[in-house]
Amino acid sequence: MRIIGIDPGLNITGYGVVELSSGGVKILEAGTVEPKRTDPFEARLFKIHHHITGILEAQKPDLVVLEKLYAHYKHPATAAVLGHARGVICLCAAQQKIKLVEHSVKRVRKALTGNGNATKIQIQDFVKRVLNIKSPGFRLDASDALALALGQAHMLRYKLT
């Protein structure tokens, strides 16, 4: 089974693809989509759509795991902008006929580390250790996306046993 986790953002969208087998979990691909901040809004959304579609076509995942929208009451406009990026990613999954599930950051962090309040750095360290990633330039957005995929893998395994 292949799972892609996606950490949506208008400035940086992280993604990570893992494959589950009887031998465990291995990373297939991870990275970020980074539209130019100076591009018009619709061009930034198009870039996210174009890149995520390409990754879905190339990797052929069985499941897309998307980070649930979290809206802080002090920053409602941020949630609206993030909603556009999430909508584009949902569209990509629908166009490729790939099942999509959503999880909150806290749920994934709790599933992986036992602590729903683990920091981004703690999650990145966990992901790097589990997937044996040595790259010093590994972006937080990519590790967050891989954490979504790993969290889903863990939850599936827990459900099946």
N, C-alpha and C positions, 0 to 999 in steps of 0.2 A: 504494500500500500504506500502511495506517495501522498504527502501532505504538504501544502504550502501555507505558511503563516504570513500574514500581511499586516504591517503596522502602518496605517494610513496617515498621510500628511500632505498638505499642499506644497510645502517646501521640500520635505524629504519623506518618501515612502519606502519603508524597509520591507524586504521580502526574504524568505528563507524556505528552501525545499528540503524535506527529509524523506528518507525511504525506510519503511519498517519491514523487517524480515525476521525470520526465526533467529538470526544471529544478532539482532539488536536494531539500533537506529544509526543511519549514517547520513551525513550531509551531502546533498547533491549540488546545491547552488545557494548562494546568499549574496545580497547586495542591496543597493539603494537606487531609487529613481529620484533624480534631483532636477526638477524643472528650474529654469532660470527665474529668479525672483523678479526680474524686470519684465518678463513676458506677461502678456495679458492673461487674465484669469482663465479664459476658455482655452488658451494655448497650453497652459500648465495642466489643466485637466486632460487635454488631448494627449499630452506626453505621458501622463500616468496611464491612461487607457492603452495607448500604443505599446508601452513597455510591458505592462502587466499582461496584456493579450499575448504578446510574443513569448513571455515566460510560460504562460499557461499552455500555449501551443507546443512549445519545445519540451516542457517537462511532463505534460499530461498528468497532472495530479488527480487523485481520486477525490480530494477534499480541499476546500479553501477555508482557512480559519482566519477570521477578521477580528481585529480588536474592536470591542464594543465602544460606542460613543460615550465619552464621559464629558459632561458639561459642568463646569464650575460656575456657580451663580454670579461670580464677579466678571466672568468673561463669556457672555452668551454669544457674542459674534464669532468667537473662535470655534464654538461648537457648530455654528452654521456653516462656516468655511470647511471645517473638517467633514461635515456631512456631505458636502459636494464630492470630496475625494472618496469617501466611503461609497457613495452612490455609483461613482464610476467603476470602482472595484467590484461592486455587486453586479453591475451590468456586464463586466468582463466575465465573471463566473457564469452568469446566466447565458451569455452568448456562447460559451464553450460547453454549456450543459454540465457544469461541475457543481456538486452540492456545496453549499456554503453554511458554515456555522459561525456563531459569534461568541466570544468569551470576554469577560471583563479582565482587566489587568490583574486585579487582586485575586481572582479565581485561579488564573494561570500561575501567578507567583506562589500562591498557597499550594497548588498541586505539585509544583516543582521543588520548592524549597521548604514547604511547611510554614512559610511566613508570607502572608498576603501583603505585608508592608515592606518586603525586601526592596532594596534600592535598585536602580537601573544597573549600577556597577556590580552589585551582588548577582543579579540575574545574568549579566554578561559573563562574569567569571564562571558561573554555573554552566552556561551554554558552552563556553570555550572548553571547559573541563570534560563535559559529557561527550562533546563531538570532536574532541582532540584538535581544536583550532589553535594554531600557533601564531597567526597573523597579528602583528602589533597594531595594524591600522584597521582592525575590525570595528565597524561603526556600531554605535548603540542601537540605531534603528534596525540594523540587520539582526543584531542579537535579540532584540525585542520580538522581531518577526519569527526567528527560530524558536524562541521561547513559546510563542503561540503554538507553533507546530509540535514542539516537544510536549507541551501541556496537553494538547489534544491527544497525542499518542499515548501519554500516560493515562488520561481519562478513559480512552478506548480499552486499553489493557486492563484497567481496573474493572470496567464494566463487564469484560469478557470472562473474568475469573470468578 
